[in-house]
Amino acid sequence: MDETARFAYLRPLPLYEEETPYHNFIDSRTNIVVERPQLQSVLDIRGKTKDFTLDTCGFEFRQHPLPAINWQNEDEIKEEYIGDLKSLVHDMFPERVERCEMFDFRLRSVGALQKNVPLHPGLCGTYKMPPAMTVHIDQSPLGVLEWLKRETGEVEANTIVNKHRVRVLNIWRPLVDVVEDYPLAMCDPRTVRPSDLVHSAHVSSDYVRRNYLVKYSERFQFYYLSKMTKNEVCAFVVFDSQAVGKDFVRTPPHSAFRHTELPKSDTRPRESIEVRLLVLTPLE
């Protein structure tokens, strides 16, 4: 069923022409101000998923059985679940995948939102974060490059960037039987312009995560998959080196949203896992 939602966007303040929007989680300071301008349509693509692919719009939905995993065991998640996703990634790309590594993973729970648990980017693993309710892109190109340098060293990072097509892929899935509230909405990047995106910084004690916040535009078109199950995944592009510096956007902004008709009181709160993977393929 098609929906409408009032998404949260970065308010276009003159301040951001001089300062980077930031959230400092060390001392809880931020200069980020959001707004919810007006209702926007969110089209249901149930039954039409074949029309949406990584190549055409930067996201796609796939059937993928959920393995039996202890979601509080970080080692089990990394070895079994993420190992399984790496096999899926090899199936998703027609070109040869030369390298596929975990960037990070996160568990999310509506229960954390209800308890006012902070949306802390530095806390990954089995720490349950609330759903992200502001339209965003997970990483900016600078954020990906800094992560590569931190993980591999500057020389190796430069070699990777110069010799491969570098992508970061997010594979998101529910951990409940059916998502009945707070589904994930994907914005078609073909309706987004580079000028709609604003670099932001999220500062923790050992890391500065750099992503994009998004300014509102009536051009945006959102999609979601109704009644998404734990045996379905949404894969979407976070970063693509072939799109850096271009006058188009290839990575879809996204956000959770609430259904117009709120769920019954006994509805199980949405829980999900998202895994970001570094994917290296040959230069085209």
C-alpha positions as CSV (number, residue, x, y, z in Angstrom):
1,M,0.0,0.0,0.0
2,D,1.3,3.4,-0.9
3,E,2.0,5.7,2.0
4,T,2.7,9.4,2.8
5,A,5.3,10.5,5.4
6,R,6.8,13.7,6.8
7,F,10.5,13.1,6.6
8,A,13.1,14.9,8.7
9,Y,15.7,16.9,6.7
10,L,18.6,19.2,7.5
11,R,17.2,22.8,7.7
12,P,19.1,24.9,5.1
13,L,20.5,27.5,7.6
14,P,23.1,30.1,6.5
15,L,25.2,28.7,9.4
16,Y,26.1,25.6,7.2
17,E,27.7,27.8,4.6
18,E,30.4,28.5,7.3
19,E,30.2,25.4,9.6
20,T,29.9,21.7,8.9
21,P,26.8,20.3,10.5
22,Y,28.1,18.1,13.3
23,H,27.1,16.0,16.3
24,N,29.8,15.6,19.0
25,F,28.9,12.5,21.0
26,I,31.7,13.1,23.4
27,D,30.0,16.1,25.1
28,S,26.6,15.9,23.4
29,R,27.0,19.1,21.4
30,T,25.4,19.6,18.0
31,N,24.6,22.3,15.5
32,I,22.3,20.1,13.5
33,V,18.7,21.5,13.1
34,V,16.1,19.4,11.2
35,E,12.8,20.3,9.7
36,R,9.8,18.3,8.5
37,P,8.5,20.4,5.6
38,Q,5.5,18.6,4.2
39,L,4.1,15.1,3.5
40,Q,5.7,13.2,0.7
41,S,4.5,10.1,-1.2
42,V,6.2,6.7,-0.4
43,L,5.3,4.3,-3.2
44,D,5.0,0.6,-2.4
45,I,7.0,-1.6,-4.8
46,R,5.7,-4.9,-3.5
47,G,5.2,-7.0,-6.8
48,K,7.4,-4.5,-8.7
49,T,10.9,-5.1,-7.2
50,K,12.4,-6.3,-10.5
51,D,12.1,-2.7,-11.7
52,F,14.5,-1.5,-9.0
53,T,18.2,-2.6,-9.2
54,L,21.6,-1.4,-8.0
55,D,22.4,-0.3,-11.5
56,T,19.2,1.7,-12.2
57,C,18.5,3.3,-8.8
58,G,21.1,2.2,-6.4
59,F,19.0,-0.2,-4.4
60,E,17.2,-3.5,-4.8
61,F,15.2,-6.0,-2.7
62,R,16.0,-9.7,-2.8
63,Q,14.8,-12.9,-1.2
64,H,17.5,-14.2,1.2
65,P,16.6,-16.7,3.9
66,L,17.5,-15.6,7.4
67,P,20.0,-18.0,9.0
68,A,19.7,-19.1,12.6
69,I,22.0,-16.7,14.4
70,N,22.4,-15.6,18.0
71,W,22.2,-11.8,17.4
72,Q,23.9,-11.1,20.7
73,N,27.0,-13.1,19.8
74,E,29.2,-10.7,17.8
75,D,31.6,-13.5,16.7
76,E,28.8,-15.6,15.4
77,I,27.3,-12.6,13.4
78,K,30.7,-11.9,11.8
79,E,31.6,-15.5,11.0
80,E,28.3,-16.9,9.9
81,Y,25.9,-14.1,9.0
82,I,28.3,-11.7,7.3
83,G,30.1,-14.7,5.7
84,D,26.8,-15.6,4.2
85,L,26.2,-12.0,2.9
86,K,29.6,-12.0,1.2
87,S,28.5,-15.0,-0.8
88,L,25.3,-13.0,-1.7
89,V,27.4,-10.1,-2.9
90,H,29.4,-12.3,-5.3
91,D,26.0,-13.3,-6.8
92,M,24.8,-9.7,-7.1
93,F,27.6,-8.4,-9.3
94,P,28.1,-9.8,-12.8
95,E,31.7,-8.6,-12.8
96,R,34.3,-10.4,-10.7
97,V,34.4,-9.4,-7.1
98,E,38.1,-9.2,-6.2
99,R,37.6,-8.4,-2.5
100,C,34.6,-8.1,-0.1
101,E,35.2,-7.0,3.5
102,M,32.9,-5.9,6.3
103,F,32.9,-2.1,6.8
104,D,30.7,-2.4,10.0
105,F,27.4,-3.7,11.2
106,R,24.6,-2.4,13.4
107,L,21.5,-3.7,15.1
108,R,18.6,-1.4,15.4
109,S,15.4,-1.6,17.5
110,V,12.3,0.5,17.9
111,G,12.6,-0.4,21.6
112,A,15.8,1.7,21.7
113,L,13.9,4.7,20.2
114,Q,11.1,4.4,22.8
115,K,13.8,4.3,25.6
116,N,15.5,7.4,24.1
117,V,18.7,5.5,23.5
118,P,21.1,7.9,21.6
119,L,21.8,7.4,17.9
120,H,25.5,7.0,18.4
121,P,27.5,6.2,15.2
122,G,30.5,5.0,17.1
123,L,28.6,2.2,18.8
124,C,28.2,-0.7,16.4
125,G,28.1,-4.4,17.0
126,T,25.4,-5.8,19.2
127,Y,24.6,-2.4,20.8
128,K,21.0,-1.8,19.6
129,M,20.5,1.7,18.1
130,P,17.1,3.3,17.3
131,P,16.0,3.5,13.7
132,A,17.5,6.5,11.8
133,M,14.6,9.0,11.4
134,T,16.5,11.7,9.4
135,V,17.1,11.4,5.7
136,H,20.8,10.7,5.1
137,I,23.5,8.8,3.2
138,D,25.6,6.6,5.4
139,Q,29.0,7.8,4.3
140,S,30.5,10.6,2.2
141,P,33.4,9.9,-0.2
142,L,35.7,11.6,2.3
143,G,34.4,9.3,5.1
144,V,35.0,6.2,3.0
145,L,38.6,7.3,2.1
146,E,39.4,8.1,5.8
147,W,38.0,4.7,6.8
148,L,40.1,2.9,4.2
149,K,43.3,4.7,5.3
150,R,42.5,3.9,9.0
151,E,42.0,0.2,8.2
152,T,44.7,-0.4,5.6
153,G,47.2,2.5,5.8
154,E,47.5,5.4,3.4
155,V,49.6,3.6,0.8
156,E,47.3,0.5,0.6
157,A,44.2,2.8,0.5
158,N,45.6,4.8,-2.4
159,T,46.4,1.5,-4.2
160,I,42.9,0.2,-3.7
161,V,41.3,3.4,-5.0
162,N,43.6,3.6,-8.1
163,K,43.2,0.0,-9.1
164,H,39.6,-0.9,-8.4
165,R,36.1,0.3,-8.6
166,V,35.3,0.8,-5.0
167,R,31.8,0.4,-3.6
168,V,30.4,0.3,-0.1
169,L,27.1,-1.7,0.0
170,N,24.6,-1.7,2.8
171,I,22.6,-4.9,3.2
172,W,19.6,-4.2,5.5
173,R,17.1,-6.8,6.7
174,P,14.4,-7.1,9.4
175,L,14.9,-9.4,12.3
176,V,11.1,-9.7,12.9
177,D,8.7,-11.9,10.9
178,V,7.0,-8.9,9.3
179,V,7.8,-5.2,9.5
180,E,4.5,-3.4,10.5
181,D,5.9,-0.1,11.5
182,Y,9.1,2.0,10.9
183,P,9.8,0.5,7.5
184,L,12.8,1.7,5.5
185,A,12.1,4.2,2.8
186,M,14.6,4.6,-0.1
187,C,14.8,7.8,-2.1
188,D,15.4,7.3,-5.8
189,P,18.8,9.0,-6.4
190,R,17.7,10.0,-9.9
191,T,15.5,12.6,-8.2
192,V,18.4,13.9,-6.1
193,R,21.0,16.6,-7.1
194,P,24.5,16.9,-5.6
195,S,23.4,20.3,-4.2
196,D,20.8,18.6,-2.1
197,L,23.5,16.9,0.0
198,V,25.4,18.4,2.8
199,H,28.6,17.0,4.4
200,S,28.2,16.3,8.1
201,A,30.5,15.0,10.9
202,H,29.6,12.7,13.8
203,V,32.4,12.8,16.4
204,S,33.1,10.0,18.8
205,S,36.1,9.5,21.1
206,D,38.1,7.5,18.5
207,Y,36.5,8.3,15.1
208,V,34.9,11.0,13.1
209,R,32.2,9.5,10.8
210,R,31.5,11.7,7.8
211,N,28.2,11.3,6.0
212,Y,25.6,13.3,4.0
213,L,22.5,14.9,5.5
214,V,19.9,16.0,3.0
215,K,18.0,19.2,2.3
216,Y,14.3,18.9,1.4
217,S,13.2,19.0,-2.2
218,E,9.8,18.3,-3.7
219,R,11.6,16.4,-6.5
220,F,12.4,13.5,-4.2
221,Q,10.5,10.2,-4.8
222,F,10.5,7.6,-2.0
223,Y,9.8,3.9,-2.2
224,Y,9.4,1.1,0.3
225,L,8.6,-2.6,0.4
226,S,5.4,-3.2,2.4
227,K,5.2,-6.0,4.9
228,M,8.9,-6.7,4.5
229,T,9.9,-10.1,6.1
230,K,13.0,-11.4,7.7
231,N,13.7,-13.5,4.6
232,E,14.0,-10.3,2.4
233,V,16.9,-7.9,2.2
234,C,17.4,-4.4,0.9
235,A,20.8,-3.9,-0.6
236,F,21.8,-0.3,-1.5
237,V,24.9,1.6,-2.6
238,V,26.5,3.8,0.1
239,F,29.5,4.8,-2.1
240,D,30.6,4.3,-5.6
241,S,34.0,5.5,-6.8
242,Q,32.7,5.9,-10.3
243,A,30.3,8.5,-9.2
244,V,32.7,10.7,-7.3
245,G,32.9,14.3,-8.7
246,K,30.0,13.6,-11.2
247,D,27.0,15.9,-11.6
248,F,24.6,13.1,-10.6
249,V,23.9,11.1,-7.4
250,R,24.1,7.3,-7.5
251,T,23.6,6.6,-3.7
252,P,20.1,6.7,-2.4
253,P,19.2,8.8,0.6
254,H,17.0,6.9,3.1
255,S,15.2,7.0,6.4
256,A,12.8,5.0,8.5
257,F,9.2,6.3,8.7
258,R,6.0,5.7,10.5
259,H,2.9,4.2,8.8
260,T,-0.1,6.5,8.5
261,E,-2.2,4.0,10.4
262,L,-0.3,3.1,13.5
263,P,0.1,-0.6,14.3
264,K,-1.9,-2.5,16.9
265,S,-0.6,-2.3,20.5
266,D,0.6,-5.9,20.3
267,T,2.7,-5.4,17.2
268,R,6.2,-6.6,17.7
269,P,8.6,-3.6,17.5
270,R,10.8,-3.5,14.4
271,E,14.3,-4.9,14.8
272,S,16.8,-5.0,12.0
273,I,20.4,-5.5,11.1
274,E,22.4,-3.6,8.6
275,V,25.9,-4.6,7.3
276,R,28.1,-2.3,5.3
277,L,30.5,-4.1,3.0
278,L,33.5,-2.9,1.0
279,V,33.2,-4.3,-2.5
280,L,36.1,-4.1,-4.9
281,T,35.7,-5.0,-8.6
282,P,37.9,-4.4,-11.6
283,L,38.0,-0.9,-13.1
284,E,35.8,-0.7,-16.2
